[in-house]
Amino acid sequence: MRLSSRNASRASVVGSQLRRFDGHTDIVLSVAFSSDSRLALSGSSDGTARLWEPATGRSLRILTGSGEAIKAVAFTSDRPSVLTFSDDKIVHRWDSERGTQVEQQPVLGPRRAARPGALGRSYVLAAAFAPDGRSILLGSQDKTMYLVALEGKPARARHFVGHSMPVFGVGFARIDGPVISHSQDGTVRVWDIASRREMRRLELGDVPLESAVAPDGGLVVASRAGGSTDMWDVGSGTRLGRLPGLRRNDAAHSLAFSADGRRLLAGLHSGEIYVGDLARKTQLGRLTGHTGAVMTVAFSPDGRFAISGGADHSVRVWKLFE
């Protein structure tokens, strides 16, 4: 089997599980595909990242850093390099062919270092790498979101301030923005990268579980602790209603847009993965197999495949479209 890159715009949902990868011993928190979809990467609360080959089902490498939970993983444009970010607040760069660590880049100082002033501690609650791996977004206990460039030394953080409570989620629309954050304060906020100004504030009326912004920056999808997952128009701030086909009690722990912004994955508390076509406003299907909440999901770059990781400690690769 080879994961090819054919156009899937007129395809139908197949929804078959291609691979189940076992080996992690704790919750899988982050997953990613390489740009050619030939490799997959996962990070876990067990303190390891694992490199997989979907075509053969092989486990290629186990990347072990500080032993802290790994919140984000990414492939870089300069293969064979991959990135992981863990609870030690260090970006680890690895040679994926050898499985060796080639660089450690601390961001925001030591894990429990107190920041001066009113913002308090900068313990990182959420992390997301940019699509090109050149920067990382961090959501912090100190109510701030940080954008950290990874190419300069030392790493320099840009602050996005406005939330009144800790920031539990962050994400990119695309490399040049906008970026998104959600907080215990019950809001999702869309920010302009260049000015660091808040472009839109969405009041959810409940604590957000997860949020994602479309590649064009025009649509936000956000799930609430109460179970509802809704769509919002960024330009007007208008709530557009619940995701088509998603029930009110379908709590979504993870959300991911396809590269073209037309489709969405939602990893549910039930262990199912929702697949929706937002352009056609319809649910395309559900993927079943996980035996616990689906904590992380991602599309392959061509949109034909998906990868997921769950509370059941497994990583799964799915075929979505012919």
Secondary structure by P-SEA (a helix, b strand, c coil): ccccccccccccccccccccccccccccccccccccccbbbbbccccbbbbbbcccccccbbbbccccccccccccccccbbbbbcccccbbbbcccccccccccccccccccccccccccccccbbbbcccccbbbbbccccbbbbbbcccccbbbbbbccccccccccccccccccbbbbccccbbbbbbccccccccccccccccccccccccccbbbbbccccccccccccccccccccccccccccccbbbbcccccbbbbbccccbbbbbcccccccccccccccccccbbbbccccccccccccccbbbbbbccc
